[in-house]
Amino acid sequence: MSFKDPFFLILLPLAWGFLLWGGRRSKIPGFRFSSGELLKEVPESVKVKLSKRTMLIRILSSTLFLLALARPQGITEETIIQTEGIDIVFTVDVSTSMLAEDFKIGTKRVNRLEAVKKVVQEFVQGRKNDRMGMIAFAARAYPVCPLTRDHDWLLENLERVTVGMIEDNTALGSGLSASLIRLKDTTSKEKVVILLTDGRNNAGAISPVTAASMARALKIRIYTIGAGSEGPAPYPLKDPFGNTIYKPIPLDIDEKTLEYIAQRTEARYFRAMDMTSLEVIFREIDKLETSPIEEKIYFQEKELFHLFLIPGLILLFLEIILNQTLLRKIP
């Protein structure tokens, strides 16, 4: 225990001396005799004995009041906390080509966006200390979620990401620049963008090369992932009767540009051709981007003045009640 305002403790001896001095001056007998010899043999009753000790109650209550004024505080045990992680922004392609179903979760065939969502979810759940955000892009960029440590909220927003939420095309540069804006003013020492796409830049006012230069200047690493199998991929279409049919479409990943972006920002490019390779890629990124954990020891203070104030008030009221009832003196 410690005291926030220890000055009041200096007043304790002064308060005791003042009360004792005042108590002696106020001792006026109920009856006056020329000599007290006649009363020596008279035994003292319990009431008389208590009346002589009411001053102790007043001294104790005053002591408790001064201790409360000194603001006693309890110190909790020292606590070690993890204070810093990495700021990560996922930049996810939601152009219509992401509907190609060349990935499998178990035995179920899924499209590229569903595969990306599953792996991103597992990645997010494994990194408790990082702030994460998300940008979706097609013909333009759309902010899905700002940087946050509320990973449940991030994953809720991820579930709402769908193909068709933005007009079609692939604006890689716009998606990256929007991600860089989210990271440029943060105080984190480590800043990362994870770009997931299956196409090449064909829209937007900012080129991917320019965005890579911006990221390098801001010291932000961009890991790039090209999602899609080799060769034509099954793409769902509707026939005239409303039935779903699959048409093979060629894959058009601009691997050269994705490799350049990663190298320019001192990161890496990965190619995900199936669910297994996509999971391996995110595990590899997880190893590369270890959180710089900073341990701090802190002490938490808890006010304890009430432990002295309440008993002091009880004793004060007790003294008043006794002096006005049981121990009341007759003039």
Backbone torsions as a table, in degrees:
resi	resn	phi	psi	omega
1	MET	NA	144.2	175.2
2	SER	-136.0	166.7	-179.0
3	PHE	-116.0	129.1	-179.3
4	LYS	-73.1	-37.5	179.6
5	ASP	-123.6	74.9	-174.7
6	PRO	-67.8	-9.7	179.4
7	PHE	-54.3	-37.3	-177.8
8	PHE	-65.3	-20.8	178.8
9	LEU	-69.6	-26.8	178.3
10	ILE	-65.8	-26.7	-177.2
11	LEU	-77.8	-9.7	-176.9
12	LEU	-59.1	-52.5	179.7
13	PRO	-60.9	-37.1	178.7
14	LEU	-63.4	-42.1	-179.8
15	ALA	-65.3	-41.6	179.2
16	TRP	-63.1	-45.3	-179.2
17	GLY	-64.0	-42.2	-179.9
18	PHE	-63.1	-42.9	-179.0
19	LEU	-66.7	-41.1	179.2
20	LEU	-66.0	-41.8	179.2
21	TRP	-65.4	-43.0	179.0
22	GLY	-66.9	-35.0	179.4
23	GLY	-66.2	-38.5	-179.4
24	ARG	-69.2	-37.2	179.9
25	ARG	-68.1	-28.3	-175.5
26	SER	-89.2	2.9	-178.6
27	LYS	-79.3	93.8	178.1
28	ILE	-112.0	121.8	-177.1
29	PRO	-67.1	149.9	178.8
30	GLY	-69.0	-35.5	177.0
31	PHE	-127.8	143.5	-180.0
32	ARG	-104.7	130.3	177.2
33	PHE	-125.0	152.6	177.1
34	SER	-69.1	-24.5	179.8
35	SER	-149.0	146.0	178.8
36	GLY	-94.6	6.2	-177.7
37	GLU	-61.8	-33.0	-177.4
38	LEU	-69.0	-21.1	-174.8
39	LEU	-99.2	-3.6	-176.5
40	LYS	-64.7	-34.7	-176.8
41	GLU	-84.7	-5.1	-179.6
42	VAL	-81.2	119.9	-179.1
43	PRO	-67.6	145.5	179.3
44	GLU	-79.7	134.9	176.2
45	SER	-81.4	168.9	177.4
46	VAL	-60.3	-38.4	-179.6
47	LYS	-62.5	-41.6	179.6
48	VAL	-66.1	-43.3	179.7
49	LYS	-61.3	-41.7	179.6
50	LEU	-66.7	-38.4	-178.3
51	SER	-62.6	-29.9	178.5
52	LYS	-75.2	-13.2	-175.5
53	ARG	-111.5	8.0	177.5
54	THR	-65.0	-26.9	177.8
55	MET	-63.2	-32.6	178.1
56	LEU	-64.1	-37.8	177.9
57	ILE	-63.5	-42.3	-179.1
58	ARG	-65.9	-40.4	179.3
59	ILE	-64.6	-43.1	-179.1
60	LEU	-64.9	-43.3	179.7
61	SER	-65.4	-39.9	177.7
62	SER	-64.0	-38.9	177.3
63	THR	-61.6	-43.7	179.6
64	LEU	-64.5	-37.9	178.4
65	PHE	-63.8	-44.1	179.5
66	LEU	-66.4	-36.9	175.9
67	LEU	-63.9	-38.6	177.5
68	ALA	-65.8	-39.8	178.2
69	LEU	-65.0	-28.7	177.9
70	ALA	-73.0	-2.6	176.9
71	ARG	55.2	69.3	175.0
72	PRO	-64.8	139.6	-178.5
73	GLN	-132.9	137.3	175.7
74	GLY	-92.2	144.0	179.8
75	ILE	-108.7	122.4	177.5
76	THR	-71.5	167.9	176.9
77	GLU	-63.5	149.2	179.7
78	GLU	-60.1	140.6	-174.6
79	THR	-124.4	135.4	176.9
80	ILE	-102.3	125.5	-178.4
81	ILE	-124.1	153.2	174.8
82	GLN	-95.5	122.3	-167.0
83	THR	-109.8	-16.7	-172.4
84	GLU	-142.4	138.8	173.7
85	GLY	-130.5	-153.1	-179.5
86	ILE	-108.5	146.4	171.8
87	ASP	-91.8	121.2	-175.7
88	ILE	-126.4	133.1	173.8
89	VAL	-120.3	124.5	173.9
90	PHE	-86.4	128.8	178.8
91	THR	-115.2	104.1	-167.3
92	VAL	-110.5	127.6	175.9
93	ASP	-73.6	125.8	176.2
94	VAL	-122.5	29.1	174.0
95	SER	-70.1	164.7	-172.6
96	THR	-64.1	-23.0	178.6
97	SER	-64.6	-19.3	178.7
98	MET	-71.6	-4.3	176.1
99	LEU	-83.0	-8.6	178.7
100	ALA	-60.2	132.9	-173.8
101	GLU	-102.7	76.7	178.0
102	ASP	-117.8	22.7	175.3
103	PHE	-122.9	157.8	177.5
104	LYS	-132.8	135.2	170.3
105	ILE	-109.9	104.8	-170.7
106	GLY	69.8	-121.1	177.9
107	THR	-102.7	-2.6	-176.8
108	LYS	-89.7	129.9	176.9
109	ARG	-80.7	130.6	-178.2
110	VAL	-130.7	161.6	178.0
111	ASN	-81.5	172.7	-174.0
112	ARG	-64.2	-38.2	-179.0
113	LEU	-66.0	-41.4	178.2
114	GLU	-63.2	-38.6	178.3
115	ALA	-65.1	-42.4	179.2
116	VAL	-63.1	-44.0	-179.9
117	LYS	-57.9	-44.2	-177.7
118	LYS	-63.7	-44.5	-177.1
119	VAL	-71.6	-38.9	177.1
120	VAL	-61.8	-41.1	178.9
121	GLN	-58.7	-46.9	179.8
122	GLU	-64.8	-38.2	179.4
123	PHE	-64.1	-46.1	-178.8
124	VAL	-61.8	-44.3	-177.7
125	GLN	-65.3	-20.7	-178.8
126	GLY	-91.8	-2.4	-177.3
127	ARG	-125.0	86.7	-172.3
128	LYS	-71.6	-28.6	-169.9
129	ASN	-94.5	-5.1	-174.7
130	ASP	-91.4	146.8	167.5
131	ARG	-89.5	135.9	-176.4
132	MET	-134.1	147.5	175.5
133	GLY	-139.6	179.0	-177.0
134	MET	-149.4	139.0	173.4
135	ILE	-123.5	129.7	171.5
136	ALA	-104.7	145.6	-179.9
137	PHE	-145.4	149.6	169.1
138	ALA	-141.1	-104.5	174.7
139	ALA	-73.4	-19.4	175.5
140	ARG	-148.6	170.3	-178.0
141	ALA	-92.5	146.2	179.9
142	TYR	-133.7	122.2	179.8
143	PRO	-74.9	112.1	-178.8
144	VAL	-82.3	-43.4	-176.3
145	CYS	-156.1	131.4	175.8
146	PRO	-71.5	171.4	177.5
147	LEU	-61.0	129.9	-176.9
148	THR	-155.3	154.4	170.5
149	ARG	-97.1	-0.9	175.3
150	ASP	-83.1	83.3	-173.5
151	HIS	-67.8	-28.5	176.6
152	ASP	-63.1	-41.3	178.5
153	TRP	-65.9	-39.4	177.5
154	LEU	-60.3	-44.1	-178.5
155	LEU	-70.0	-31.6	174.5
156	GLU	-63.1	-42.4	177.3
157	ASN	-67.4	-34.9	177.8
158	LEU	-61.0	-39.8	-179.6
159	GLU	-62.1	-26.7	-178.5
160	ARG	-83.4	-7.3	179.5
161	VAL	-75.0	123.9	-179.3
162	THR	-138.7	156.4	171.5
163	VAL	-69.2	134.2	-179.3
164	GLY	101.5	-8.4	178.5
165	MET	-71.2	-18.6	177.4
166	ILE	-130.7	147.3	179.1
167	GLU	-56.0	147.0	-169.0
168	ASP	-74.7	152.1	177.8
169	ASN	137.6	178.8	-176.4
170	THR	-129.9	101.9	179.5
171	ALA	-104.1	79.2	-178.6
172	LEU	-59.2	-45.5	-178.0
173	GLY	-61.8	-40.2	179.5
174	SER	-66.3	-42.1	178.5
175	GLY	-62.6	-42.1	179.9
176	LEU	-68.5	-43.3	-178.7
177	SER	-63.9	-37.2	176.7
178	ALA	-63.9	-36.6	177.7
179	SER	-68.2	-39.8	179.5
180	LEU	-64.9	-36.0	177.5
181	ILE	-60.8	-38.0	179.6
182	ARG	-66.3	-25.8	-172.9
183	LEU	-103.7	-20.2	-167.5
184	LYS	-63.4	-31.8	-175.8
185	ASP	-102.1	5.5	179.9
186	THR	-76.6	157.3	-176.9
187	THR	-92.8	-0.4	-179.0
188	SER	-65.1	143.1	178.8
189	LYS	-74.9	-27.1	-177.7
190	GLU	-118.1	125.1	-178.4
191	LYS	-131.5	131.4	-172.8
192	VAL	-137.7	141.2	169.5
193	VAL	-116.0	134.3	174.0
194	ILE	-113.9	109.4	-177.2
195	LEU	-96.4	125.7	177.4
196	LEU	-120.3	119.9	-178.0
197	THR	-150.9	162.1	176.7
198	ASP	-127.9	18.0	-175.7
199	GLY	-139.6	-158.9	178.4
200	ARG	-129.2	155.6	-176.4
201	ASN	-65.8	124.4	177.3
202	ASN	-141.3	18.4	179.9
203	ALA	-157.4	170.5	176.8
204	GLY	90.7	157.2	-177.3
205	ALA	-89.2	-12.8	-177.8
206	ILE	-112.2	129.0	-179.9
207	SER	-81.5	154.2	177.3
208	PRO	-59.9	-33.5	179.5
209	VAL	-65.1	-42.8	177.6
210	THR	-63.4	-42.1	178.9
211	ALA	-62.5	-37.9	178.4
212	ALA	-64.2	-39.7	177.7
213	SER	-65.3	-39.8	176.4
214	MET	-60.7	-43.9	-179.1
215	ALA	-64.2	-39.5	178.8
216	ARG	-63.1	-43.3	179.7
217	ALA	-63.2	-33.3	-179.2
218	LEU	-89.0	0.3	-178.7
219	LYS	59.4	45.1	178.0
220	ILE	-113.3	125.7	178.8
221	ARG	-85.7	141.7	178.3
222	ILE	-121.3	109.2	171.8
223	TYR	-85.9	126.9	-178.0
224	THR	-109.8	137.5	-179.4
225	ILE	-128.6	120.4	173.6
226	GLY	-92.6	114.4	-174.6
227	ALA	-101.8	124.2	176.7
228	GLY	149.1	146.5	-179.2
229	SER	-77.8	167.7	176.2
230	GLU	-76.7	144.5	178.8
231	GLY	81.3	-177.1	-179.4
232	PRO	-61.9	143.2	-179.4
233	ALA	-114.8	144.6	-179.8
234	PRO	-68.4	122.9	-177.7
235	TYR	-117.1	127.0	-175.9
236	PRO	-75.2	134.2	176.1
237	LEU	-136.2	163.3	176.5
238	LYS	-104.2	131.5	175.7
239	ASP	-83.8	176.0	-178.1
240	PRO	-58.3	-19.1	-179.3
241	PHE	-96.7	4.3	178.8
242	GLY	86.0	5.4	178.8
243	ASN	-83.8	149.0	178.8
244	THR	-84.2	125.9	175.0
245	ILE	-124.2	160.7	-177.7
246	TYR	-117.1	131.6	179.1
247	LYS	-119.4	129.4	178.8
248	PRO	-69.2	130.5	177.2
249	ILE	-122.6	145.9	-179.5
250	PRO	-73.8	149.4	178.0
251	LEU	-86.3	137.6	-175.2
252	ASP	-130.1	56.7	178.6
253	ILE	-82.8	130.3	177.8
254	ASP	-88.2	76.2	-175.1
255	GLU	-63.8	-32.4	-179.6
256	LYS	-61.5	-45.3	180.0
257	THR	-68.5	-40.7	179.3
258	LEU	-63.6	-39.7	176.9
259	GLU	-64.2	-40.6	-179.7
260	TYR	-63.7	-44.9	-179.4
261	ILE	-58.4	-45.7	-178.7
262	ALA	-65.2	-45.6	-179.2
263	GLN	-66.3	-39.1	-179.4
264	ARG	-62.3	-30.6	-177.9
265	THR	-105.2	14.2	176.9
266	GLU	61.8	40.6	176.8
267	ALA	-122.7	-151.9	-177.8
268	ARG	-139.5	153.5	173.5
269	TYR	-104.2	139.7	178.5
270	PHE	-128.1	149.9	175.1
271	ARG	-116.1	121.6	179.8
272	ALA	-109.0	108.6	-177.6
273	MET	-100.7	-11.8	176.9
274	ASP	-156.2	178.9	-175.4
275	MET	-64.1	-39.7	-178.5
276	THR	-62.6	-47.2	-179.7
277	SER	-65.4	-33.4	178.2
278	LEU	-65.7	-42.0	177.5
279	GLU	-65.2	-40.1	178.9
280	VAL	-63.3	-39.6	-179.8
281	ILE	-60.7	-45.9	-178.7
282	PHE	-69.1	-32.1	174.4
283	ARG	-66.8	-36.7	178.8
284	GLU	-66.9	-42.9	177.1
285	ILE	-63.4	-38.0	179.1
286	ASP	-61.0	-37.2	178.5
287	LYS	-73.4	-39.0	-177.8
288	LEU	-68.8	-37.6	-176.2
289	GLU	-103.7	72.0	176.7
290	THR	-76.2	139.9	-177.7
291	SER	-71.9	128.9	175.1
292	PRO	-76.8	87.7	-175.6
293	ILE	-76.2	129.0	177.5
294	GLU	-112.6	123.7	-178.1
295	GLU	-96.5	132.3	178.7
296	LYS	-128.6	140.1	175.6
297	ILE	-103.5	127.8	179.6
298	TYR	-135.1	159.2	178.8
299	PHE	-118.2	131.1	179.4
300	GLN	-102.5	125.5	-177.7
301	GLU	-93.5	140.8	179.2
302	LYS	-128.8	124.4	-178.8
303	GLU	-66.9	132.4	-178.2
304	LEU	-123.2	13.8	-175.6
305	PHE	-59.9	-29.9	-177.6
306	HIS	-65.2	-23.7	178.8
307	LEU	-67.6	-21.6	177.7
308	PHE	-103.2	-35.9	-176.9
309	LEU	-66.3	-45.3	-177.0
310	ILE	-64.1	-49.0	176.0
311	PRO	-60.9	-36.0	178.3
312	GLY	-62.1	-42.0	177.7
313	LEU	-65.7	-40.1	179.2
314	ILE	-61.5	-44.8	179.9
315	LEU	-66.0	-38.1	178.6
316	LEU	-63.2	-47.5	178.5
317	PHE	-64.3	-35.7	178.0
318	LEU	-62.7	-43.6	179.1
319	GLU	-62.6	-43.3	-179.7
320	ILE	-62.7	-44.5	-178.4
321	ILE	-64.8	-43.6	-179.6
322	LEU	-64.1	-43.3	-178.3
323	ASN	-67.5	-24.7	-178.6
324	GLN	-96.5	-6.5	-177.9
325	THR	-127.6	-92.6	-171.6
326	LEU	-62.5	-40.3	-174.9
327	LEU	-103.9	20.4	-179.1
328	ARG	-66.1	133.2	-178.3
329	LYS	-93.3	141.2	177.1
330	ILE	-91.5	123.2	-178.2
331	PRO	-59.4	NA	NA
